[in-house]
Amino acid sequence: MTTSTTNTHRFYSLWRNRYIRDCIRNNVCRDILIDATIEYLNNNHRYLSLFSYNDKVEYNITIDFKIMNRNDVIGYVNNKHRDLIDRISIANGVDVAIDKDQQKQAPRVNRFDCNLFHQGLRSLSFYNQRTVGSGKLPDSIRELTIYSGVSNNINNPLVDMILSELPPQLKRLSLPNGLNINVPTCRLPDTLNYFNFQGTHEKLKRFVVPQNKVFKCTIGVESDQDLQWLVQHTWVQQALFETEYDATRVFPSHLTSICIHLIDGRLEKGILPSSLTSLYIYNYNEPLEVGVLPPGLQWLDLSDYDHPLEQGHLPDSLTELGLGCYNQPLEPFVLPNNLTRLTMNGFDQECFQANTLPRSLSYLKIGSFQGSFEHVGPLDNVFGLIVNSLHESVATLLQNVRTVQIRTDQISQHVSLKDTVIQDLVFYNTLDRFNLSPGFLPSALQNLEIRGFDIIMENVVPTSCISLKTDMANLNTKLLLSSVKITYL
């Protein structure tokens, strides 16, 4: 018996074991999303039915069905294989009903018959619109998403009906920001572990929250009443301050995320809560001091800040930093060692000094920068780079990177990526088109996507390249190897 025959015999011996066969199938299809139409269900139901309900939950296998119009509603309701569907997404403006009676109500009021959905459905999403509801959603629903419609400042009887009795096993609930809620109370089930909603305390106070549950809901603080309610209801962990905030007033201690449009005064130590992980302030340009920012902060955006930064101003925990207007010399070791994303759109110094950009950076956006990276050395984790002008020192910056996206307005002389190890390159030139020349692109390049570049000479694209995506309408394909797959953007 040959080795090939022996291996085939072993395979079928294992495949005949139903438990092993199911394990193989489930692991191969783990985390897969299957887009199903009525035709697809009819043609493949015997294969889809091999996944049990528990298999699909455990291995995150989802069969998705989109309802785009009334015909899809009728097709779904009448299909004998609809029980295989796990998730339904309903387009805006669809009448979810099967009878032909036209409503004698106000125009643009749709119907939504909750009884049409099958038990076993795990996820449902639809748009907030003027809708009259009837029936009851299946108890099997684990995820419910209501998207924002044209306006959320409308009364929606369907939403009120659903919120008055949510599915008992619901795990995830997403509501559009500012949604009008016209029920006295909405009791959240004990199973809920994700709840996304933003509103004033008048809207948030309708929710009855299980004991010891906290959610990343956002309260829009527009008055002292909103702030007082927030202090007493610690299940709301995020706050958006839409009016001017007094910098001497201590923030509620349980908040993890704060967004402020305008601060009156200068932040001092102890004002921001120690639990804070993200902070966004749009109009703030007062000098920072050591210890003002809490030690666990991970995301910071100070769009108007333009004062010199010193060591200790930024906590070591920071991973994302946005300084939109910052244009001060950056000193060594000021930026935290764990920083992965840095945005400084106003930064236009002559160069970066050594030890100013941490090696952990994966995304660097410096949209006004025209200077040099020569003192920085390689940044091996960068996959996204946005600069105003690409300096020749970029070759050193990216010399060990295999996959990267670059966006620039202009390219200085002597720039060449030839000696880098880049294999996958997305390169956008956003102003005047640039003629690529031989020796410019990485010699190991395999996949290339370019916008704003022209290929008008031979030997521009390396022989290693197998895929090219370009916005060049009149590309002379004779300048490329015939093996290169070309896609026009």
C-alpha positions, 0 to 999 in steps of 0.5 A: 500500500502506497503512502498516498493510499494509507493517508487517504484511508486514514482520512476517511477513517477519521471522517466517518467519525461524526464527532471528529467530522463536526469538529473539523467542519466547525473549526474550518468555518469558525468566525465565518459570515455567510451571506444568504439569499432565498436562492442560496438557502434553497440550494444549500440548506442541506449543507447549512443544516449540518451546523447545529444551533449550539455549533453556530453560537460556540464557533461564531458561525453566522448565516446572514439574510438581508431584507431590502424590499417587500419581496424579500420579506415575503420570500423570507416568511414563506421559505421553509428553510428560514430557520437556518438564518441567524441574523437579519438586517433590514434596509431603511424604509421597508414595510415588514408585513405580508398583508396587502392592506395599506395603512390609513395612518399618517404618510411615511409610517411603516409597519413592522410585524415582530411575529414574522421572525422565527424562533432561533433568530440570534441577531436583528437590525433595522432603522429608526423610522416612523413605524407601527409595531405589532407582535413580539420579537423572538426570545432567541434574539441575542443582539439587537441594533437600531440604526439612526434614521433621517432623524432620531427626534421622532416618536417610534411606536415600534421602538417603544414597544420593543423597549418595553419588553426586550428579549430575555436573553439579549446580550448586545443592544445598540440604540441610535444617539438621542433616540426618543424614548416614550416608555416609563421604564425599559428593564435591561435583562441580566444577560446584557453585557453590551449597551451602546446609547447616548442621551441626556439623563432624561432619556437614560433614566428610563433604563432599569439596570441590573445590579453591579452592571456598567456600560459604555453608554454616554451621557450628554451633559447639558445642565447641572441636572445631567451632571448630578444624575451622572454622579448618582448613576455609576453604570454610565461610564462615558460623558460628553460635555457639550457646554463650557466646563469649569476646569476647577470642578472635579469630574465624577470619579467613575468615568472612563471616557470624557469628551469636552468641547470647551474648558474654562480655565486650566486643569489641575491635578486631581480634577480628572478621574483616576479611572479615565482611559480616554480623553478628548478636549477640542478647545484647550491650550493651557500648559500641562503639568506632570500628574494632571493626566491620570496614569491609566489614560490610553487615548488622548486627543488635544486638538488645539494644544500647542505648548512644549511637552516635557517628560512626565506630561504624558502617562506611560500607559498612552497608546493613541495620541492626537495633537492637531495643532502641535508645532513645538520641537519634540524632545527625546523620550517625551512620547510614551514607549507604548504609543502605537498611533500618533497624529500631529497635523500641524507639526512642521519642524525641520526634523525629528531628533533621535529617541523622539518617536517610539519604536512601538508606533504603527500609525504616524500621521504628520500631515504638514511635515516636510522634514527628515527622519534621518535621526529616528532610525527604523520603525519596524511596526509602522503600517500607516504613514501620512506626511506632507512631503516624503523625504529620502530618509523614509527609506531608513524609517521603513527599511524593515517593514513588509506591509505599509500604506503611505499617503503624501502630497509631494515627493522630494528628490532622491526618494527610493524605497528600493532597498526596503523589504516592503512586499505589500505597498499602498501608495497615494499621492494626493496632489500633482501626479508623479511619474514613477522611475526605475529603482523607486519601488521596493525590489521585493514588492509583490502587491502594489496599489497606487493612486496619483502615480503614472508608469510611463517607463519600463522596469518601474514595477519590479519583476517580483510584483504579481498584483497592481491596482492603479487609477491610471486610466491609460496604462500601457500594459506592455511596460509590465510583465504579463504575469502581473494581475492589473486592477483599475481603481 
